[in-house]
Structures are given as structure tokens and as C-alpha cells.
């Protein structure tokens, strides 16, 4: 059946208040960058020529309307965007360290993104996607969790591939046990998993990444797993038969930038490129060369985004990525 969208994503849409130097009086200046991991992924996919749509909630306030406008400008379908009259748009203040890494302080108690309800979801949208993408920030609270599981289930029943990025943000969880429970729920649905080095160590209790991947493989039938490792590059693991023990793997070094500003959105940019590859090549009969091609492009795009503040509005053009790789 023909699908109206290449990718639909559900989750948080918020403002990243990113530190941008000091005022003349020595006070910190913050720049209001549109953000939220699922929409960052969609923005990269849109740059790569795909039809994309978003399901989520913002406040009926200044920031909410600004975010709606940004999505429309980028070309992300907003028919699944809900506005809340009672709860404000979520803010995330981002502190950036000298090496480009960052820490978050969320203003979300509550925030509009966590107030999405099952009955507010347009039931046709999840069914209209070739790939349905989600993370765990929409699973920290009961109503949004119910909405997420409903949408994922509907998408899977309609034949969509399910993409999952845990995107763990520890301060947003009542307990890390609850966080682990919801990550495991996500693993039970997904066909494409994007997970980071620290997340897989936390989840599996394995310091060795390969042991961590095999821990997941022992429990879940996931065809494609990608592991982002920051300055160490990335890895991919693929099983032609998801129920078998055999898998192939590939590892690609990063493209390190001298002018890195911050790493916000790098993982989402990487993830968007992975989904682009799957949309182009599918999940059947991949080989090591395919995995290396996929990771190389994704690493290149992620590298470029680290030289820019924010992510949603400043995703790299495909030609920029190809030129970086060619160098």
C-alpha cells in the first residue's frame, strides 16, 4: 500500500535555550533554538528529500506558535501538532562544556510535550508512515506514554518499520528503573535501533559494546542496530534473519571538527541519515559495505551539525556532507 509519508515521528518539540556567550555586564546570554530530538531527525530527513510529519504537543503560547512556524518553514507536516491552552511549551536550558559536550536543565513540570493524550492523536497519521520514529521523552509520564504506545502499535499494525532512539535524559525520570522499563518497551517494538555508548552500557550492564549488543540480540529481534560513540565514531550491527544469532558489523571513524561548538542534535542528525539509508536501500540483504556507506554519511552529517548552534533549523545540505566525506 502506498504511504503518504516516508517518516512520521512522535515526541517532544521544545525550545533549547543554548548558552551564547556573555553580555556586556558579564551575564550569560541564551539563544532560543527550536529543538526536540524527533523533529531534529525529521529536519535531516527533509533535507534528504523525504516526506515527513510530526505528532506532538506544544503550548498555545509564544514559543509554541514559533515552533509550529519553524516546522512549516522546514516542510514538516504539522497536522499532528496539538496546542495546549493550559500548559506551556517545554524549555531545555543547555550548558555547553569546552569539549562541545553538554548538560540539560529542563523546565517541564509539567511541559506541554508530556501532556499529549491518546485521543488527541490523528489515528490516520501513524498508519500513513513507511517508518515510524519515537524516543523515550514521550514515555516519562502516563498520558503521553499511553499515546506513544498506541501510535507505535497502530503504525506497526499498518506495516511500518519502527525506529527507536532511547535518547535518555536522566533528570526527567522519577527513577532509572522506570526509565529502563520503558526503554525495554521500545526495544520490543523496534526494527531500527539507534543507541549511544553510555546508554547501552547503562541498559545492559556491559562495559564492552559488543557484549551489550549481544545482550540485546539475546532478547529482541531487531534487524538493524546503530551505536553512536561520539568522538570514537559509530558502529552498525545487522541481522538478515532477526531471530538468528549471526550478524555482521561495521565500524567507521568520526569526522572530527576543529570548530565544534556543541554536540546538541548530533545524534539526531546521525539517526536521520540512518533512516534515509533504510528508506533508500531497505532492510534486506545488507552487507558490510552497505553498513560502512551508511555510517560514513551519518558520521559526516553529525560532524557538521556540531559546528552550529542548535540543529532543527540548520541541518546540513546533502552536498555539504558529500564534500566533507570527499575531503
C-alpha positions as CSV (number, residue, x, y, z in Angstrom):
1,X,0.0,0.0,0.0
2,X,1.3,3.5,-0.9
3,X,2.2,5.5,2.2
4,X,1.7,9.3,2.4
5,X,4.8,9.8,4.5
6,X,8.3,8.4,4.5
7,X,8.7,9.1,8.2
8,X,6.3,10.1,11.0
9,X,7.9,10.9,14.3
10,X,6.2,11.3,17.7
11,X,7.7,13.1,20.8
12,X,9.0,16.3,22.2
13,X,9.1,19.7,20.4
14,X,10.7,22.3,22.6
15,X,13.0,25.3,22.8
16,X,16.7,24.7,23.5
17,X,18.0,27.7,25.4
18,X,21.6,27.5,24.3
19,X,24.4,29.5,26.0
20,X,25.7,32.0,23.6
21,X,28.4,33.9,25.5
22,X,28.2,36.8,27.9
23,X,26.5,40.2,27.9
24,X,28.5,43.4,28.4
25,X,27.6,43.1,32.1
26,X,29.0,39.6,32.3
27,X,25.6,37.8,32.4
28,X,25.0,34.6,30.4
29,X,23.2,35.1,27.1
30,X,20.9,32.3,25.9
31,X,19.7,31.8,22.3
32,X,16.2,30.3,21.8
33,X,16.9,27.4,19.3
34,X,14.0,25.2,18.1
35,X,14.7,21.7,19.2
36,X,13.4,18.2,20.2
37,X,15.1,15.0,19.1
38,X,12.2,13.6,16.9
39,X,11.9,16.8,14.9
40,X,15.6,17.1,14.5
41,X,15.5,13.7,12.9
42,X,12.7,14.8,10.6
43,X,14.6,18.0,9.7
44,X,17.5,16.0,8.5
45,X,15.3,13.6,6.5
46,X,13.6,16.6,4.9
47,X,17.0,17.9,3.8
48,X,17.5,14.5,2.2
49,X,14.3,14.8,0.2
50,X,11.8,12.8,2.3
51,X,8.1,13.5,3.2
52,X,7.9,13.8,7.0
53,X,5.3,14.6,9.6
54,X,5.2,15.2,13.4
55,X,2.9,14.1,16.2
56,X,3.3,16.0,19.5
57,X,2.1,18.9,21.7
58,X,3.3,22.4,22.4
59,X,1.8,25.2,24.5
60,X,-0.6,27.7,22.9
61,X,2.0,30.4,23.7
62,X,4.7,32.4,22.0
63,X,7.2,29.5,21.8
64,X,4.5,27.1,20.7
65,X,3.5,29.2,17.7
66,X,7.1,29.9,16.9
67,X,7.8,26.2,16.8
68,X,4.8,25.5,14.6
69,X,6.1,28.1,12.2
70,X,9.5,26.6,12.1
71,X,8.2,23.1,11.3
72,X,6.1,24.6,8.4
73,X,9.0,26.5,7.1
74,X,11.2,23.4,7.1
75,X,8.4,21.4,5.4
76,X,7.5,19.1,8.3
77,X,3.7,18.3,8.3
78,X,2.1,19.7,11.4
79,X,-1.4,18.1,11.1
80,X,-0.5,16.0,14.1
81,X,0.7,19.0,16.2
82,X,-1.6,19.8,19.2
83,X,-1.6,23.1,21.2
84,X,-2.4,23.1,24.9
85,X,-4.1,26.1,26.3
86,X,-3.2,25.2,29.9
87,X,0.4,24.1,29.8
88,X,3.4,26.0,28.5
89,X,5.9,24.8,25.8
90,X,8.8,22.9,27.3
91,X,12.2,24.7,27.6
92,X,15.6,23.0,27.9
93,X,18.5,25.1,29.0
94,X,21.7,23.7,27.6
95,X,25.1,24.2,29.2
96,X,28.0,23.6,26.8
97,X,31.4,22.5,28.0
98,X,34.8,23.3,26.4
99,X,34.9,19.9,24.5
100,X,31.4,20.6,23.0
101,X,29.5,18.2,25.3
102,X,26.5,19.5,27.2
103,X,24.2,19.2,30.2
104,X,20.5,20.0,30.3
105,X,18.1,21.7,32.7
106,X,14.5,21.1,31.7
107,X,11.6,23.4,32.5
108,X,8.9,20.7,32.2
109,X,6.9,20.3,35.4
110,X,4.7,19.9,33.5
111,X,5.6,20.8,29.9
112,X,3.2,20.6,27.0
113,X,5.1,17.8,25.3
114,X,4.4,15.4,28.2
115,X,0.6,16.2,28.1
116,X,-0.2,14.5,24.8
117,X,-3.2,12.2,25.1
118,X,-4.2,9.1,23.1
119,X,-7.4,10.7,22.0
120,X,-5.6,13.7,20.6
121,X,-3.7,11.6,18.0
122,X,-5.0,11.6,14.5
123,X,-5.2,7.8,14.1
124,X,-4.6,8.0,10.3
125,X,-1.1,9.5,10.8
126,X,0.8,6.5,12.3
127,X,-0.7,4.3,9.6
128,X,0.5,6.6,6.8
129,X,4.2,6.2,7.5
130,X,6.8,3.9,5.9
131,X,8.9,4.4,9.1
132,X,7.5,5.5,12.5
133,X,10.1,7.0,14.8
134,X,10.0,7.7,18.6
135,X,12.1,8.0,21.7
136,X,11.5,7.9,25.5
137,X,10.9,11.5,26.4
138,X,7.2,10.9,25.5
139,X,7.2,7.9,27.8
140,X,8.1,9.6,31.1
141,X,4.5,10.2,32.1
142,X,1.3,8.2,31.9
143,X,-0.8,10.0,29.4
144,X,1.9,10.6,26.8
145,X,3.2,7.1,27.4
146,X,-0.2,5.7,26.5
147,X,-0.4,7.9,23.4
148,X,3.1,6.8,22.3
149,X,2.4,3.1,22.7
150,X,-0.9,3.5,20.9
151,X,0.7,5.3,17.9
152,X,3.6,2.9,17.7
153,X,1.2,-0.1,17.8
154,X,-1.0,1.4,15.1
155,X,2.0,2.1,12.9
156,X,3.4,-1.4,13.3
157,X,0.0,-3.0,12.5
158,X,-0.1,-0.9,9.3
159,X,3.2,-2.4,8.2
160,X,5.6,0.5,9.1
161,X,9.1,-0.1,10.2
162,X,9.6,1.1,13.7
163,X,12.6,3.3,14.6
164,X,13.6,3.8,18.3
165,X,16.1,6.1,19.9
166,X,16.1,5.9,23.7
167,X,17.6,9.4,24.0
168,X,17.9,9.0,27.7
169,X,17.6,12.2,29.8
170,X,18.0,11.1,33.4
171,X,16.6,14.2,35.2
172,X,13.2,13.6,33.5
173,X,12.6,10.2,35.1
174,X,11.2,9.5,38.6
175,X,13.6,6.5,38.7
176,X,16.1,4.9,36.4
177,X,14.3,1.6,36.9
178,X,11.2,3.1,35.3
179,X,13.4,4.5,32.5
180,X,14.8,1.1,31.9
181,X,11.3,-0.5,31.8
182,X,10.3,2.0,29.1
183,X,13.4,1.5,27.1
184,X,12.8,-2.2,27.1
185,X,9.2,-1.5,25.9
186,X,10.7,0.4,23.0
187,X,13.0,-2.4,22.1
188,X,10.1,-4.7,21.9
189,X,8.6,-2.8,19.0
190,X,11.6,-1.6,17.0
191,X,13.2,-2.7,13.8
192,X,15.8,0.0,13.7
193,X,17.6,1.0,17.0
194,X,19.8,3.9,17.4
195,X,21.6,3.8,20.8
196,X,24.5,5.7,22.3
197,X,27.6,4.3,24.0
198,X,26.6,5.4,27.5
199,X,23.0,4.2,27.0
200,X,24.0,0.7,26.0
201,X,26.3,0.4,29.0
202,X,23.6,1.6,31.4
203,X,20.9,-0.6,29.9
204,X,22.8,-3.9,29.6
205,X,25.4,-3.5,32.4
206,X,28.1,-4.4,29.9
207,X,31.2,-2.2,29.6
208,X,32.1,-3.9,26.3
209,X,29.9,-2.7,23.5
210,X,29.8,-6.0,21.6
211,X,28.7,-7.8,24.7
212,X,26.0,-5.1,25.1
213,X,24.7,-5.6,21.6
214,X,24.6,-9.3,22.1
215,X,22.7,-8.8,25.3
216,X,20.0,-7.0,23.2
217,X,20.2,-9.6,20.5
218,X,19.6,-12.4,23.0
219,X,16.3,-10.7,24.0
220,X,14.9,-8.9,20.9
221,X,14.6,-9.5,17.2
222,X,15.9,-6.2,15.9
223,X,17.4,-6.3,12.3
224,X,19.5,-3.1,12.5
225,X,21.2,-1.5,15.5
226,X,23.4,1.5,15.2
227,X,25.7,2.6,18.1
228,X,26.9,6.2,18.3
229,X,30.2,6.7,20.1
230,X,30.8,10.4,19.9
231,X,34.5,11.1,19.3
232,X,35.1,7.4,18.7
233,X,32.8,7.2,15.7
234,X,30.0,4.7,15.2
235,X,29.2,1.0,14.7
236,X,26.3,-0.9,13.0
237,X,25.1,-4.4,13.5
238,X,22.8,-6.2,11.1
239,X,20.9,-9.5,11.1
240,X,19.4,-10.7,7.9
241,X,17.3,-13.1,10.0
242,X,16.4,-11.2,13.2
243,X,15.8,-14.5,15.0
244,X,19.2,-15.9,14.3
245,X,22.4,-15.4,16.3
246,X,24.6,-14.5,13.2
247,X,25.1,-10.8,12.5
248,X,27.5,-8.6,10.5
249,X,29.0,-5.5,11.9
250,X,30.9,-2.4,10.7
251,X,32.7,0.4,12.4
252,X,33.5,3.9,10.9
253,X,35.7,6.6,12.4
254,X,34.3,10.1,13.1
255,X,34.9,13.3,11.2
256,X,36.4,15.4,13.9
257,X,36.0,19.2,13.5
258,X,38.3,21.9,14.8
259,X,35.5,24.4,15.1
260,X,33.0,22.2,17.1
261,X,30.7,24.5,19.1
262,X,28.3,21.9,20.7
263,X,27.0,18.4,20.2
264,X,23.3,19.1,20.5
265,X,21.5,17.4,17.7
266,X,24.4,15.3,16.5
267,X,22.8,12.0,17.4
268,X,19.6,13.1,15.8
269,X,21.3,14.1,12.6
270,X,23.1,10.8,12.6
271,X,19.8,9.0,13.2
272,X,18.0,10.8,10.4
273,X,20.8,9.7,8.0
274,X,20.4,6.1,9.1
275,X,16.6,6.3,8.3
276,X,17.4,7.8,5.0
277,X,19.6,4.9,4.1
278,X,16.9,2.4,5.2
279,X,14.3,4.2,3.1
280,X,16.7,4.1,0.1
281,X,18.0,0.5,0.5
282,X,15.6,-1.3,2.7
283,X,16.5,-3.8,5.4
284,X,17.0,-6.9,3.3
285,X,20.4,-8.4,2.3
286,X,22.6,-5.6,3.6
287,X,26.4,-6.3,3.7
288,X,29.4,-4.8,5.5
289,X,30.0,-2.3,2.6
290,X,26.4,-1.1,2.9
291,X,26.8,-0.5,6.6
292,X,30.0,1.4,6.2
293,X,28.5,3.6,3.5
294,X,25.5,4.3,5.8
295,X,27.7,5.1,8.8
296,X,30.2,7.3,6.8
297,X,27.4,9.6,5.6
298,X,25.7,9.7,9.0
299,X,29.0,10.5,10.8
300,X,29.7,13.2,8.3
301,X,26.4,14.9,8.8
302,X,26.6,14.6,12.6
303,X,30.1,16.2,12.4
304,X,28.8,19.2,10.5
305,X,26.0,19.9,12.9
306,X,28.5,20.2,15.8
307,X,29.8,23.4,14.2
308,X,26.4,25.1,14.5
309,X,24.2,26.2,17.4
310,X,21.0,24.2,17.6
311,X,20.0,21.6,15.0
312,X,16.4,21.8,13.8
313,X,16.9,24.9,11.5
314,X,20.5,24.3,10.5
315,X,20.7,20.7,9.2
316,X,23.5,20.2,6.7
317,X,22.7,20.0,3.0
318,X,23.5,16.6,1.4
319,X,26.1,18.1,-0.8
320,X,27.9,19.5,2.3
321,X,28.1,16.0,3.7
322,X,29.4,14.6,0.4
323,X,32.1,17.3,0.2
324,X,33.2,16.6,3.8
325,X,33.5,12.9,3.0
326,X,35.3,13.5,-0.2
327,X,38.0,15.5,1.7
